[in-house]
Amino acid sequence: MNYWKSHAQEEVDFVVRRGEEVVELIQVTYASIERDVREREVKNLVKASHDLKCDNLKVVTWDYRQSMEYSYKRIEFIPLWQWLLQTA
């Protein structure tokens, strides 16, 4: 697992790989207000998705849960507690 950073210093927190294949991109935020979560996390996630050719996009939040489409990409927002239970 590593992170992604563009030449313009845009970042995605976690790049999950299986061998050489990128299988998931994850942003992590403490923000719980929908507008804050979307503004700060989504743009970089979508840019990395195009660059790394990965469509499994998640934003781990404190307590915000939602799915959305942005720039033809589906993004899942998931509360930390729920994400931890899924990975256990």
C-alpha positions in Angstrom: 0.0 0.0 0.0 1.3 3.5 -0.8 -0.1 6.9 -1.8 -0.5 8.9 -5.0 0.8 12.4 -5.6 0.5 14.4 -8.9 3.0 16.8 -10.3 0.6 19.6 -9.0 1.0 18.2 -5.4 -2.6 16.7 -5.4 -2.7 13.6 -3.2 -4.7 10.4 -2.5 -4.0 8.9 0.9 -3.9 5.2 0.0 -3.4 3.2 -3.2 -4.1 -0.5 -2.6 -2.4 -2.9 -5.0 -2.7 -6.6 -5.7 0.6 -7.3 -7.4 1.1 -4.5 -10.0 -2.7 -3.9 -10.3 -4.3 -1.0 -8.5 -7.5 -2.4 -6.9 -8.6 0.5 -4.7 -8.1 4.2 -4.0 -8.9 5.5 -0.5 -9.1 9.0 0.9 -9.5 9.5 4.6 -11.1 12.5 6.3 -12.3 13.6 9.7 -14.9 15.9 8.1 -18.5 14.9 8.5 -20.3 17.7 6.7 -21.2 16.6 3.2 -20.0 19.7 1.5 -16.6 19.6 3.2 -16.1 15.9 2.4 -16.9 16.3 -1.2 -14.9 19.5 -1.8 -11.7 18.3 -0.2 -11.6 14.7 -1.1 -13.4 13.9 -4.4 -11.4 15.9 -7.0 -8.0 14.3 -6.2 -9.6 10.9 -6.0 -11.0 11.2 -9.5 -7.7 12.5 -10.9 -5.9 9.6 -9.4 -8.5 7.2 -10.7 -7.9 8.4 -14.3 -4.1 8.3 -13.8 -4.0 4.8 -12.2 -6.9 3.3 -14.1 -8.9 2.3 -11.0 -12.6 2.6 -10.5 -12.9 1.3 -6.9 -13.0 4.6 -5.1 -13.7 5.2 -1.4 -13.6 8.0 1.1 -13.4 6.9 4.7 -15.2 9.5 6.9 -15.9 10.0 10.5 -19.7 9.4 10.2 -20.9 10.4 6.7 -22.3 7.6 4.5 -23.3 8.1 0.8 -22.6 7.0 -2.7 -22.3 9.5 -5.5 -21.3 9.8 -9.2 -18.7 12.4 -10.0 -17.1 12.8 -13.4 -18.5 9.4 -14.5 -17.0 7.7 -11.4 -18.9 6.1 -8.5 -17.5 7.1 -5.1 -18.5 5.4 -1.9 -18.3 7.5 1.3 -18.1 5.1 4.3 -17.9 5.8 8.1 -14.7 4.6 9.7 -16.4 2.1 12.0 -18.1 0.5 9.1 -14.9 0.4 7.0 -13.1 -1.3 9.9 -15.7 -3.9 10.2 -15.5 -4.7 6.4 -11.8 -5.1 6.5 -11.8 -7.4 9.6 
